[in-house]
Amino acid sequence: MALPLLALRRQRRANVWLGLFVLSIALLSMAGTPSFQQYAAAWFGLLDWPVTCVGAFFYLYVREMTGLGNGRRQLWHFLPLALFLALLAWGRLVLQLPRLPLGFEIFLLGCQALAAVYAGLSLVRLRGYRQRVRQNYSSIEHRDLRWLTWLSGVAIALLVVWVPATRVFGLWDWLLILGRLAML
């Protein structure tokens, strides 16, 4: 699903952000499977990168769809990803740790919270956009992006389930996997 969106980036720049968001959700959906966890352990956590930027991808998609655009000034949204990669390199290459330390799990939990903040910011952006559309257009039926507001709400619900799913597992884990697949 992500590759066609990335291929259509010339037709609409927002497709890049949506494609990266879909790719992140797909990888996060597979994260609960035993085979994926086996590969993730072998790769020293490198496959956990979507946790650090799934919220940013969604927010940048919303910015693009609401006409705000994204330029170099938006690169700061990827600081968690850069910090993630630096921590991985430091833990694996410098400290030569056999597995990820507990502090790394706390960092990823913080990234999950950051994703919730991005989802909330997306809702604020969309509300402002709808207000501007109502002021400028008499017919807002095809311009109000209500579907994107619903998708933001679903993303927030999944983020609420995400934290217990990563700590408690069981039913929470299945709810998260099914929710992510439904979102896709």
C-alpha beads as a LAMMPS data file, in Angstrom:
LAMMPS data file: protein, C-alpha beads

184 atoms
183 bonds

1 atom types
1 bond types

-500.0 500.0 xlo xhi
-500.0 500.0 ylo yhi
-500.0 500.0 zlo zhi

Masses

1 110.0

Atoms # bond

1 1 1 0.000 0.000 0.000
2 1 1 2.801 2.425 0.794
3 1 1 4.759 1.984 -2.441
4 1 1 2.010 3.230 -4.806
5 1 1 1.558 6.306 -2.624
6 1 1 5.269 7.011 -2.662
7 1 1 5.310 6.543 -6.446
8 1 1 2.526 9.144 -6.798
9 1 1 4.509 11.832 -4.974
10 1 1 4.674 14.040 -8.090
11 1 1 0.905 14.184 -8.423
12 1 1 0.414 15.214 -4.796
13 1 1 3.210 15.880 -2.326
14 1 1 0.999 14.728 0.528
15 1 1 1.233 11.178 -0.875
16 1 1 4.820 10.905 0.371
17 1 1 3.789 11.566 3.971
18 1 1 0.758 9.302 3.704
19 1 1 2.912 6.547 2.167
20 1 1 5.477 6.818 4.962
21 1 1 2.686 6.802 7.556
22 1 1 1.119 3.683 5.998
23 1 1 4.533 1.981 5.864
24 1 1 5.093 2.797 9.547
25 1 1 1.673 1.471 10.559
26 1 1 2.262 -1.701 8.521
27 1 1 5.638 -2.310 10.180
28 1 1 4.203 -1.590 13.609
29 1 1 1.359 -4.025 12.887
30 1 1 3.881 -6.762 12.169
31 1 1 5.862 -5.939 15.322
32 1 1 3.664 -8.198 17.443
33 1 1 4.391 -11.322 15.431
34 1 1 7.053 -13.763 16.699
35 1 1 8.989 -13.840 13.416
36 1 1 9.235 -10.042 13.339
37 1 1 10.437 -9.955 16.940
38 1 1 13.104 -12.510 16.065
39 1 1 14.385 -10.268 13.261
40 1 1 14.094 -7.159 15.435
41 1 1 16.284 -8.776 18.106
42 1 1 18.842 -9.798 15.490
43 1 1 18.921 -6.234 14.134
44 1 1 19.419 -4.726 17.626
45 1 1 16.200 -2.709 17.551
46 1 1 16.774 -1.109 14.155
47 1 1 13.309 -2.222 13.034
48 1 1 11.716 -0.092 15.785
49 1 1 12.288 3.129 13.800
50 1 1 8.575 3.641 12.940
51 1 1 7.828 4.300 16.619
52 1 1 9.935 7.454 16.449
53 1 1 8.281 9.091 13.463
54 1 1 4.795 7.643 12.854
55 1 1 3.245 10.687 14.544
56 1 1 5.391 13.111 12.563
57 1 1 4.467 11.417 9.274
58 1 1 0.764 11.755 10.052
59 1 1 1.111 15.376 11.192
60 1 1 3.118 16.356 8.100
61 1 1 0.453 14.681 5.956
62 1 1 -2.228 16.768 7.666
63 1 1 -0.142 19.930 7.175
64 1 1 0.179 19.168 3.483
65 1 1 -3.537 18.393 3.056
66 1 1 -4.570 21.596 4.829
67 1 1 -2.402 23.735 2.544
68 1 1 0.361 24.594 5.010
69 1 1 3.007 22.652 3.120
70 1 1 6.248 21.250 4.449
71 1 1 9.726 22.493 3.833
72 1 1 13.127 22.338 5.434
73 1 1 11.770 24.111 8.489
74 1 1 9.820 20.938 9.290
75 1 1 12.936 18.737 9.505
76 1 1 13.044 19.181 13.287
77 1 1 10.148 16.710 13.475
78 1 1 12.687 13.974 12.772
79 1 1 14.881 14.687 15.801
80 1 1 13.463 11.628 17.635
81 1 1 14.477 9.449 14.658
82 1 1 17.976 10.927 14.644
83 1 1 18.255 10.416 18.407
84 1 1 16.975 6.855 17.999
85 1 1 19.643 6.046 15.405
86 1 1 22.348 7.709 17.517
87 1 1 21.312 5.682 20.586
88 1 1 21.334 2.480 18.563
89 1 1 24.783 3.191 17.173
90 1 1 26.116 4.185 20.592
91 1 1 24.687 1.094 22.302
92 1 1 25.791 -1.348 19.645
93 1 1 29.070 0.067 18.377
94 1 1 30.490 2.000 21.326
95 1 1 29.156 0.095 24.343
96 1 1 28.881 -3.195 22.419
97 1 1 25.740 -4.174 24.291
98 1 1 24.247 -7.584 23.409
99 1 1 20.678 -6.221 23.680
100 1 1 18.904 -2.917 24.134
101 1 1 19.039 -1.391 27.638
102 1 1 15.928 -0.511 29.648
103 1 1 16.476 3.197 29.006
104 1 1 15.863 2.540 25.340
105 1 1 12.409 1.160 26.133
106 1 1 11.648 4.326 28.082
107 1 1 12.752 6.403 25.078
108 1 1 10.391 4.425 22.817
109 1 1 7.564 4.926 25.305
110 1 1 8.261 8.666 25.116
111 1 1 8.037 8.442 21.321
112 1 1 4.639 6.785 21.702
113 1 1 3.509 9.723 23.831
114 1 1 4.910 12.095 21.202
115 1 1 2.825 10.330 18.551
116 1 1 -0.271 11.085 20.652
117 1 1 0.738 14.752 20.801
118 1 1 1.079 14.792 17.007
119 1 1 -2.378 13.252 16.622
120 1 1 -3.821 15.947 18.883
121 1 1 -2.011 18.678 16.920
122 1 1 -3.450 17.192 13.745
123 1 1 -6.966 17.593 15.133
124 1 1 -6.217 21.232 16.009
125 1 1 -4.866 21.851 12.488
126 1 1 -7.930 20.255 10.927
127 1 1 -10.323 22.318 13.059
128 1 1 -8.563 25.529 11.990
129 1 1 -8.646 24.401 8.379
130 1 1 -12.408 23.709 8.522
131 1 1 -12.997 27.168 9.980
132 1 1 -11.018 28.786 7.153
133 1 1 -12.908 26.722 4.551
134 1 1 -16.292 27.774 6.019
135 1 1 -15.251 31.422 5.799
136 1 1 -14.083 31.202 2.186
137 1 1 -16.449 28.749 0.476
138 1 1 -20.213 28.485 0.342
139 1 1 -20.123 24.735 -0.356
140 1 1 -17.692 22.872 1.871
141 1 1 -18.887 19.324 1.180
142 1 1 -15.759 18.205 -0.690
143 1 1 -13.294 20.499 1.053
144 1 1 -13.733 19.987 4.802
145 1 1 -11.506 16.870 5.192
146 1 1 -13.927 15.353 7.696
147 1 1 -12.604 11.886 6.773
148 1 1 -9.144 12.991 7.927
149 1 1 -10.603 14.112 11.244
150 1 1 -12.113 10.646 11.690
151 1 1 -8.789 9.051 10.789
152 1 1 -7.115 11.278 13.405
153 1 1 -9.622 10.084 15.991
154 1 1 -8.918 6.463 15.114
155 1 1 -5.183 7.164 15.362
156 1 1 -5.661 8.619 18.854
157 1 1 -7.694 5.573 19.915
158 1 1 -4.924 3.294 18.643
159 1 1 -2.326 5.337 20.492
160 1 1 -4.303 4.917 23.701
161 1 1 -4.321 1.134 23.170
162 1 1 -0.644 1.148 22.127
163 1 1 0.818 1.756 25.595
164 1 1 -0.946 -1.124 27.412
165 1 1 -0.347 -3.371 24.392
166 1 1 3.406 -2.881 24.660
167 1 1 3.405 -3.460 28.418
168 1 1 0.612 -5.947 29.165
169 1 1 0.206 -7.853 25.857
170 1 1 -2.636 -10.393 25.672
171 1 1 -5.947 -8.879 24.580
172 1 1 -4.443 -5.388 24.283
173 1 1 -1.902 -6.641 21.782
174 1 1 -4.608 -8.187 19.610
175 1 1 -6.746 -5.041 19.800
176 1 1 -3.789 -2.995 18.654
177 1 1 -2.950 -5.294 15.747
178 1 1 -6.581 -5.438 14.600
179 1 1 -6.949 -1.664 14.972
180 1 1 -3.858 -0.983 12.895
181 1 1 -5.003 -3.359 10.196
182 1 1 -8.435 -1.697 10.185
183 1 1 -6.761 1.701 9.845
184 1 1 -4.799 0.513 6.822

Bonds

1 1 1 2
2 1 2 3
3 1 3 4
4 1 4 5
5 1 5 6
6 1 6 7
7 1 7 8
8 1 8 9
9 1 9 10
10 1 10 11
11 1 11 12
12 1 12 13
13 1 13 14
14 1 14 15
15 1 15 16
16 1 16 17
17 1 17 18
18 1 18 19
19 1 19 20
20 1 20 21
21 1 21 22
22 1 22 23
23 1 23 24
24 1 24 25
25 1 25 26
26 1 26 27
27 1 27 28
28 1 28 29
29 1 29 30
30 1 30 31
31 1 31 32
32 1 32 33
33 1 33 34
34 1 34 35
35 1 35 36
36 1 36 37
37 1 37 38
38 1 38 39
39 1 39 40
40 1 40 41
41 1 41 42
42 1 42 43
43 1 43 44
44 1 44 45
45 1 45 46
46 1 46 47
47 1 47 48
48 1 48 49
49 1 49 50
50 1 50 51
51 1 51 52
52 1 52 53
53 1 53 54
54 1 54 55
55 1 55 56
56 1 56 57
57 1 57 58
58 1 58 59
59 1 59 60
60 1 60 61
61 1 61 62
62 1 62 63
63 1 63 64
64 1 64 65
65 1 65 66
66 1 66 67
67 1 67 68
68 1 68 69
69 1 69 70
70 1 70 71
71 1 71 72
72 1 72 73
73 1 73 74
74 1 74 75
75 1 75 76
76 1 76 77
77 1 77 78
78 1 78 79
79 1 79 80
80 1 80 81
81 1 81 82
82 1 82 83
83 1 83 84
84 1 84 85
85 1 85 86
86 1 86 87
87 1 87 88
88 1 88 89
89 1 89 90
90 1 90 91
91 1 91 92
92 1 92 93
93 1 93 94
94 1 94 95
95 1 95 96
96 1 96 97
97 1 97 98
98 1 98 99
99 1 99 100
100 1 100 101
101 1 101 102
102 1 102 103
103 1 103 104
104 1 104 105
105 1 105 106
106 1 106 107
107 1 107 108
108 1 108 109
109 1 109 110
110 1 110 111
111 1 111 112
112 1 112 113
113 1 113 114
114 1 114 115
115 1 115 116
116 1 116 117
117 1 117 118
118 1 118 119
119 1 119 120
120 1 120 121
121 1 121 122
122 1 122 123
123 1 123 124
124 1 124 125
125 1 125 126
126 1 126 127
127 1 127 128
128 1 128 129
129 1 129 130
130 1 130 131
131 1 131 132
132 1 132 133
133 1 133 134
134 1 134 135
135 1 135 136
136 1 136 137
137 1 137 138
138 1 138 139
139 1 139 140
140 1 140 141
141 1 141 142
142 1 142 143
143 1 143 144
144 1 144 145
145 1 145 146
146 1 146 147
147 1 147 148
148 1 148 149
149 1 149 150
150 1 150 151
151 1 151 152
152 1 152 153
153 1 153 154
154 1 154 155
155 1 155 156
156 1 156 157
157 1 157 158
158 1 158 159
159 1 159 160
160 1 160 161
161 1 161 162
162 1 162 163
163 1 163 164
164 1 164 165
165 1 165 166
166 1 166 167
167 1 167 168
168 1 168 169
169 1 169 170
170 1 170 171
171 1 171 172
172 1 172 173
173 1 173 174
174 1 174 175
175 1 175 176
176 1 176 177
177 1 177 178
178 1 178 179
179 1 179 180
180 1 180 181
181 1 181 182
182 1 182 183
183 1 183 184
